[in-house]
Amino acid sequence: MRVTMIGAGYVGLVSGACFADFGHDVTCVDKDPAKIEALKAGQIPIFEPGLAELVANNVRTGRLFFDTDLTEAVRSADAVFIAVGTPSRRGDGHADLSYVHQAAREIAAAIDGYTVIVTKSTVPVGTGDAVEAIIREVRPDADFAVVSNPEFLREGAAISDFKRPDRIVVGTEDERAAEVMRALYRPLYLNQSPLIVTNRRTAELIKYAANAFLATKITFINEIADLCEKVGANVQEVARGIGLDNRIGGKFLHAGPGYGGSCFPKDTMALVKIAQDADSPVRIVETVSAVNEVRKRAMGRKVIAACGGNVSGKTIAVLGLTFKPNTDDMREAPSIAVIRTLQDAGAAIRAYDPEGIDQARLVLDDVTYTKDAYSAIDGADALVIVTEWDAFRALDLDRVKALLRQPVMVDLRNIYPPNDLLRRGFTYISIGRPQEL
Ligand code: NAD
């Protein structure tokens, strides 16, 4: 089949490359000429494990193309995916749909013959209706269907998530469009990934409900972690103790500095707005969003407390900047609030991240970036682990202790065993775990 992907970001590029790998002919279109130039030159504009090889293989076999202009690719396409950004609208937290609407207008002008237009971006309920109205307005003659097909991949594991999804959700009441979607995803459901066909509004809501539920789970365990600290319990054991109950499940029960990233913060906010507009508020999600926002700066204050209540004039080493490991994505990363809180209190920051430094430079001021973890730690008054990259899981702790001016480690991801660190003479603070031998 012929597929056109509008937007070659994290979702569009991964989805496009995976569809090509299934054997479809795919063109990824992006408005950003630098992105397309880079892709044509064989460079990948984002960091995602395995993506460079996947793109290179499919370019070589002649199934994956890149363009800044959608006209030709849309004209010949069986399915056109909209995978553009839907960031929070400034000021009110609604999803900003201007990129989606613009893409719909451009697609409308180019379609030729029956075309399935698929919204892969995360969009509020009713967006499919709006996209359909735009296309109908621009091209009253067009033969098309608009389908919702939300994406559930996680950055850092995006390719395996796309190729082995827990489920595929297709929102359409047009049987011809459903057939096109089944054909596109056939390689997957031969592997027994369930494909759920539902109405468009339901599909749109499934995506927000899924993200809000996961954000709730994280926020729940974070609050339990705070309680553990007060009452002398261990959150990792609480998480295991509840997670082994199949009704609860063990995933997304890792206490930490609060969720970040390009999806959970904006999608929880957007769901809150959708629900308020529908006069059916989702108070749990409102609270989750508020609790999480406060938590990120509270983590900065936790570091200050570990340093004796004052970081003015001190140097803090920060390991891990991206919102999670195995990505270069800095959007809404907890590191941003942690670092700003420390800077506001007068600390100097030395930071290292395996892939995120280029993106971090765009959002953080006055940070000294180092070439590795130990250079960040050298001469610092305390060390904070914000993102649990594998490279930080087995640091040479004797070396770390020797390099630090004070042996203070704040581990916001609970990657070290407290007793080991305490026995080595560290002041070791983690999340929701006993801090004494
Ligand atoms: P992104 O910012 O990485 O990529 C979006 C791309 O779209 C950009 O490269 C931009 O230049 C391009 N673009 C915008 N308007 C365009 C147009 N009219 N024509 C061509 N290109 C255009 O965004 P992303 O992280 O890939 O997210 C895309 C959507 O997928 C969002 O709605 C997001 O919520 C959703 N989503 C993201 C993830 C994730 O992990 N990143 C997971 C699931 C769903």
Boltz pocket constraint, residues with backbone or C-beta under 6 A from the ligand:
constraints:
  - pocket:
      binder: B
      contacts: [[A, 6], [A, 7], [A, 8], [A, 9], [A, 10], [A, 11], [A, 12], [A, 29], [A, 30], [A, 31], [A, 32], [A, 35], [A, 83], [A, 84], [A, 85], [A, 86], [A, 99], [A, 102], [A, 103], [A, 106], [A, 120], [A, 121], [A, 122], [A, 123], [A, 151], [A, 152], [A, 153], [A, 154], [A, 155], [A, 262], [A, 263]]
      max_distance: 6.0
